[in-house]
């Protein structure tokens, strides 16, 4: 069932992004990140349409806290994410899921543009790249996020997909040859060869599980992998919707 599959994977991707952000949280402070941005061209304002109706500018750690708290509240709301088979998913379920993924993407964009050097120093860039690739394949497979929302990391996404296409055609290297990003001037990423965790491949989502519906689970343990290299350049300007990107 499509909705069951989206529900299970939404919980998994939330836990994964939450865990990844936790690895750099000590570097993401109000002093170092006074704005929630992805490079110089993209700044994200927060609004949830309920408690904060007018988009506000806030430091990145505050934005991420708002974001994660909001996502967790959606996951724990049984009217949106039912936990029993006799309760149907709401009519706007996929709209809510799309908003969750759109906002989780912003955490990836912030990490890549503003905190990639700590990621490299912690030797987890390959794991980050693998997680991001799976995230991108999933949102594209199910049409969850509009292309304009992916604009900050569009060059990286194109590189990852080109590498996979080459591998599928028998022109690529081994599994760890695929994806990676590394810092350049001022910590901004630029497209280059990418390194991934061993055994990573394309496709959407994780393995198919049973049909039990999710509650907001605790983050799963992350695998760490080696390798460094170069990454995504600032993309063209884009405008946002209700919770505004300022460019």
C-alpha positions as CSV (number, residue, x, y, z in Angstrom):
1,X,0.0,0.0,0.0
2,X,1.5,3.3,-1.1
3,X,0.4,5.3,2.0
4,X,1.7,2.6,4.4
5,X,5.0,2.7,2.5
6,X,5.2,6.5,2.7
7,X,4.4,6.5,6.4
8,X,7.0,3.9,7.3
9,X,9.7,5.6,5.3
10,X,8.8,9.1,6.5
11,X,9.6,8.0,10.1
12,X,12.8,6.3,8.9
13,X,14.0,9.4,7.0
14,X,13.1,11.7,9.9
15,X,15.2,9.6,12.3
16,X,18.1,9.6,9.8
17,X,18.1,13.3,9.3
18,X,17.8,13.9,13.0
19,X,20.7,11.7,13.7
20,X,22.9,13.3,11.0
21,X,22.2,16.8,12.3
22,X,23.1,15.6,15.8
23,X,26.6,14.9,14.5
24,X,27.2,18.6,13.8
25,X,25.0,20.2,16.4
26,X,27.9,21.5,18.4
27,X,29.1,23.4,15.3
28,X,25.6,24.8,14.5
29,X,25.2,27.6,17.0
30,X,23.3,30.9,16.9
31,X,26.6,32.7,16.7
32,X,28.0,30.6,13.8
33,X,24.7,30.2,12.0
34,X,22.5,33.3,12.7
35,X,20.3,32.4,9.7
36,X,19.0,29.2,8.4
37,X,20.7,29.2,5.0
38,X,22.2,27.0,2.3
39,X,25.0,29.1,0.9
40,X,24.5,32.8,0.1
41,X,21.5,32.4,-2.2
42,X,19.0,30.5,0.0
43,X,17.7,31.5,3.4
44,X,14.8,29.7,5.0
45,X,12.2,31.4,7.2
46,X,10.1,29.4,9.6
47,X,6.3,29.2,9.8
48,X,4.1,26.2,10.6
49,X,0.8,27.9,9.8
50,X,-0.5,27.3,13.4
51,X,1.6,28.6,16.2
52,X,3.7,30.7,13.8
53,X,1.6,31.9,10.9
54,X,3.9,34.7,9.6
55,X,7.3,33.5,8.4
56,X,10.1,34.5,10.9
57,X,13.8,34.7,10.5
58,X,15.7,32.7,13.1
59,X,19.1,31.1,13.7
60,X,19.7,27.8,12.1
61,X,19.6,25.7,15.4
62,X,16.3,27.3,16.4
63,X,14.9,26.7,12.9
64,X,16.0,23.0,13.0
65,X,14.5,22.7,16.5
66,X,11.2,24.1,15.2
67,X,11.3,21.8,12.2
68,X,12.1,18.6,14.1
69,X,9.5,19.4,16.8
70,X,6.9,20.0,14.0
71,X,7.7,16.8,12.2
72,X,7.6,14.8,15.4
73,X,4.2,16.3,16.2
74,X,2.9,15.2,12.7
75,X,4.3,11.7,13.2
76,X,2.7,11.4,16.6
77,X,-0.7,12.6,15.4
78,X,-2.7,9.5,14.9
79,X,-5.2,11.4,12.8
80,X,-2.3,11.8,10.2
81,X,-0.2,8.8,10.9
82,X,-2.6,6.1,12.1
83,X,-1.1,3.3,14.1
84,X,-3.9,0.7,13.5
85,X,-5.2,-0.8,10.3
86,X,-8.8,0.1,11.0
87,X,-8.1,3.9,10.9
88,X,-7.7,5.3,7.4
89,X,-5.1,7.8,6.3
90,X,-6.5,11.4,5.9
91,X,-7.2,12.8,2.5
92,X,-4.3,15.3,2.7
93,X,-1.8,12.6,3.9
94,X,0.5,12.9,0.9
95,X,0.5,16.7,1.2
96,X,1.6,16.5,4.8
97,X,4.3,14.0,3.9
98,X,5.5,16.2,1.0
99,X,5.9,19.1,3.4
100,X,7.8,17.0,5.9
101,X,10.3,15.9,3.1
102,X,10.6,19.5,1.8
103,X,11.6,20.7,5.2
104,X,13.9,17.7,5.9
105,X,15.7,18.5,2.7
106,X,16.6,22.0,4.1
107,X,18.5,20.3,6.9
108,X,20.6,18.4,4.3
109,X,21.1,21.7,2.4
110,X,22.3,23.5,5.5
111,X,24.7,20.7,6.5
112,X,26.3,20.5,3.0
113,X,26.8,24.2,2.6
114,X,27.5,25.3,6.2
115,X,29.0,22.3,8.0
116,X,30.7,20.1,5.5
117,X,34.1,20.6,7.0
118,X,33.1,19.1,10.4
119,X,31.5,16.2,8.5
120,X,34.8,15.5,6.8
121,X,36.8,15.8,10.0
122,X,34.4,13.3,11.6
123,X,35.0,11.0,8.6
124,X,31.2,10.5,8.0
125,X,30.9,12.3,4.6
126,X,30.4,8.9,2.8
127,X,27.5,8.1,5.1
128,X,26.0,11.5,4.7
129,X,26.2,11.2,0.9
130,X,24.6,7.7,1.0
131,X,21.8,8.9,3.2
132,X,21.2,11.9,1.0
133,X,21.2,9.8,-2.2
134,X,18.5,7.5,-0.8
135,X,16.5,10.5,0.3
136,X,16.6,12.0,-3.2
137,X,15.7,8.8,-4.9
138,X,12.7,8.4,-2.6
139,X,11.3,11.9,-3.0
140,X,11.7,11.8,-6.8
141,X,10.2,8.3,-7.1
142,X,7.1,9.4,-5.3
143,X,6.9,13.0,-6.4
144,X,7.1,14.4,-2.9
145,X,9.1,17.5,-3.4
146,X,9.0,20.1,-6.2
147,X,12.2,20.5,-8.2
148,X,12.5,24.2,-7.2
149,X,12.8,23.1,-3.6
150,X,15.8,20.9,-4.5
151,X,17.6,23.8,-6.2
152,X,20.3,24.4,-3.6
153,X,21.7,20.9,-4.1
154,X,20.7,20.4,-7.7
155,X,24.3,20.1,-9.0
156,X,25.1,17.4,-6.4
157,X,21.9,15.6,-7.2
158,X,22.7,15.6,-10.9
159,X,26.2,14.2,-10.2
160,X,24.8,11.4,-8.0
161,X,22.3,10.4,-10.6
162,X,24.8,10.5,-13.4
163,X,27.1,8.3,-11.5
164,X,24.3,5.8,-10.9
165,X,23.3,5.9,-14.6
166,X,26.9,5.2,-15.6
167,X,27.1,2.3,-13.2
168,X,23.9,0.8,-14.4
169,X,25.2,1.0,-17.9
170,X,28.4,-0.8,-16.8
171,X,30.6,2.2,-17.1
172,X,30.9,3.0,-13.4
173,X,33.2,1.8,-10.6
174,X,32.5,-0.2,-7.5
175,X,29.9,0.6,-4.8
176,X,32.2,2.9,-2.9
177,X,33.1,4.8,-6.1
178,X,29.8,6.6,-6.2
179,X,29.2,9.7,-4.3
180,X,31.0,12.3,-2.2
181,X,31.4,15.9,-1.4
182,X,34.3,17.8,0.1
183,X,34.9,21.4,1.2
184,X,36.2,24.1,-1.0
185,X,36.7,27.9,-0.4
186,X,34.8,29.2,2.6
187,X,33.4,25.8,3.2
188,X,31.0,26.0,0.2
189,X,30.6,22.8,-1.7
190,X,31.3,22.3,-5.4
191,X,30.4,19.4,-7.7
192,X,33.1,16.8,-8.0
193,X,33.6,13.1,-7.5
194,X,31.6,11.7,-4.6
195,X,32.2,8.9,-2.1
196,X,29.6,6.7,-0.6
197,X,29.3,4.0,2.0
198,X,30.1,0.5,0.9
199,X,27.2,-1.4,-0.6
200,X,25.0,1.6,-1.4
201,X,22.9,1.7,-4.5
202,X,20.1,3.6,-6.2
203,X,16.5,3.1,-5.7
204,X,13.8,4.5,-3.4
205,X,13.4,3.9,0.3
206,X,14.6,1.0,2.4
207,X,13.6,-2.6,2.3
208,X,9.9,-3.5,2.2
209,X,8.7,-4.2,5.7
210,X,5.4,-5.4,7.1
211,X,2.2,-3.4,7.1
212,X,2.4,-2.2,10.7
213,X,2.1,1.5,11.0
214,X,4.8,3.7,12.6
215,X,4.9,5.6,15.7
216,X,7.8,8.2,15.9
217,X,10.7,5.9,16.5
218,X,14.0,6.6,18.1
219,X,16.9,7.3,15.6
220,X,18.6,4.2,14.3
221,X,22.4,3.8,14.6
222,X,24.3,5.2,11.7
223,X,27.1,3.4,9.9
224,X,30.2,5.4,9.3
225,X,32.3,5.2,6.1
226,X,35.5,6.6,4.7
227,X,36.6,8.8,1.9
228,X,36.7,12.4,1.0
229,X,36.4,14.5,-2.2
230,X,34.6,17.6,-3.8
231,X,30.8,18.7,-3.8
232,X,27.6,21.0,-4.8
233,X,27.8,24.6,-6.0
234,X,25.2,27.2,-5.3
235,X,22.2,26.8,-7.7
236,X,20.0,29.4,-9.3
237,X,17.6,31.5,-7.2
238,X,14.2,30.1,-6.3
239,X,11.2,31.4,-4.6
240,X,9.3,29.5,-1.8
241,X,5.8,29.2,-0.7
242,X,4.2,29.6,2.7
243,X,7.3,29.4,4.8
244,X,9.4,31.5,2.5
245,X,12.9,31.2,1.0
246,X,14.4,34.6,0.9
247,X,16.9,35.1,-2.0
